[in-house]
Amino acid sequence: MRSSVILLLGLTSHAATETFDYIIIGAGTAGLVVATRLTEDPTVTVAVIEPRTDERNNINVTGTDKFSQAFGTSIDWQYVTTPQAEADNRSLPLHQGKAWGGTSTINGQYT
């Protein structure tokens, strides 16, 4: 069997008809590194499931002068923390990337 990584966007019929040795949820930096390392064994197949898309054509991702421009957009999960006692009981934004590359996509590390 040949080594392979298959990127599945959301749930597809492909996922229902194939079998994999490993399934990784999230095509962020860590998920893609793990998938690559696992497939160094030529007998291993890996599926990477990512709910979002490739944003390499998004200027807010690729422009080196656009750091933080993707915050609060459709490619940011826009999480908010629970109120933090050590922060005067404020809730704080927690930006997490919603695209291939994960948070590296929105924090200026994608290019």
C-alpha positions as CSV (number, residue, x, y, z in Angstrom):
1,M,0.0,0.0,0.0
2,R,1.3,3.5,-0.9
3,S,1.6,6.2,1.8
4,S,-1.0,9.0,1.4
5,V,-2.6,11.9,3.2
6,I,-6.1,12.8,2.1
7,L,-7.5,16.2,3.1
8,L,-11.3,16.1,3.7
9,L,-13.2,19.3,3.9
10,G,-16.1,18.8,6.2
11,L,-18.0,15.6,5.8
12,T,-17.9,14.1,2.4
13,S,-19.1,10.9,0.8
14,H,-15.4,10.1,0.3
15,A,-15.0,9.7,4.0
16,A,-17.8,7.1,4.2
17,T,-16.3,4.9,1.5
18,E,-12.6,4.9,2.5
19,T,-10.8,3.5,5.4
20,F,-7.7,5.0,7.0
21,D,-5.1,4.0,9.6
22,Y,-5.3,7.4,11.3
23,I,-7.8,10.3,11.2
24,I,-6.6,13.7,12.2
25,I,-9.1,16.4,13.0
26,G,-7.8,19.8,12.0
27,A,-5.5,20.9,9.2
28,G,-3.6,23.3,11.4
29,T,0.1,23.3,11.8
30,A,0.2,20.5,14.3
31,G,-2.3,18.3,12.5
32,L,-0.4,18.6,9.2
33,V,2.9,17.9,10.8
34,V,1.5,14.8,12.5
35,A,0.0,13.6,9.3
36,T,3.3,14.1,7.4
37,R,5.2,12.2,10.1
38,L,2.8,9.3,10.2
39,T,3.0,8.8,6.4
40,E,6.8,8.4,6.5
41,D,5.7,4.8,6.9
42,P,4.7,3.9,3.3
43,T,2.0,1.5,4.6
44,V,0.1,4.1,6.5
45,T,-2.9,6.1,5.2
46,V,-4.1,9.3,6.9
47,A,-7.2,11.4,6.6
48,V,-7.1,15.0,7.7
49,I,-10.5,16.5,8.3
50,E,-10.7,20.3,8.1
51,P,-14.1,22.2,8.1
52,R,-12.7,25.2,6.3
53,T,-10.8,26.0,3.1
54,D,-7.5,27.1,1.5
55,E,-7.0,30.8,2.1
56,R,-3.8,31.3,0.2
57,N,-5.4,33.9,-2.0
58,N,-6.7,35.9,0.9
59,I,-4.7,39.1,1.1
60,N,-5.3,39.2,4.9
61,V,-3.5,35.9,5.1
62,T,-0.6,36.4,2.6
63,G,0.2,40.0,3.0
64,T,3.1,40.3,5.4
65,D,1.9,43.7,6.5
66,K,-1.6,42.4,7.3
67,F,-0.9,40.8,10.7
68,S,-4.2,40.7,12.7
69,Q,-6.3,41.9,9.7
70,A,-8.0,38.4,9.6
71,F,-9.0,38.7,13.3
72,G,-12.8,38.9,13.6
73,T,-13.4,37.8,10.0
74,S,-15.0,34.6,8.6
75,I,-11.7,32.7,9.0
76,D,-11.4,33.4,12.7
77,W,-13.4,31.2,15.1
78,Q,-13.8,34.3,17.3
79,Y,-13.9,32.5,20.6
80,V,-14.3,34.5,23.8
81,T,-13.0,33.4,27.2
82,T,-15.2,33.2,30.3
83,P,-14.7,36.2,32.5
84,Q,-11.2,36.2,34.0
85,A,-10.8,37.2,37.7
86,E,-7.2,38.2,37.0
87,A,-8.3,40.5,34.2
88,D,-10.9,42.5,36.2
89,N,-13.6,39.9,35.3
90,R,-13.3,40.8,31.6
91,S,-13.9,38.3,28.8
92,L,-11.1,38.3,26.4
93,P,-11.0,37.5,22.6
94,L,-9.3,34.2,21.6
95,H,-8.5,34.2,17.9
96,Q,-8.2,30.8,16.3
97,G,-7.7,30.3,12.6
98,K,-10.5,28.6,10.6
99,A,-8.6,27.6,7.5
100,W,-5.9,25.2,6.3
101,G,-2.9,26.0,8.5
102,G,-5.0,26.8,11.5
103,T,-4.1,29.8,13.6
104,S,-0.9,30.2,11.7
105,T,-3.2,31.3,8.9
106,I,-4.3,34.4,10.8
107,N,-1.3,35.3,12.9
108,G,1.1,36.3,10.2
109,Q,2.9,32.9,9.9
110,Y,1.4,31.5,6.7
111,T,3.5,33.1,4.0
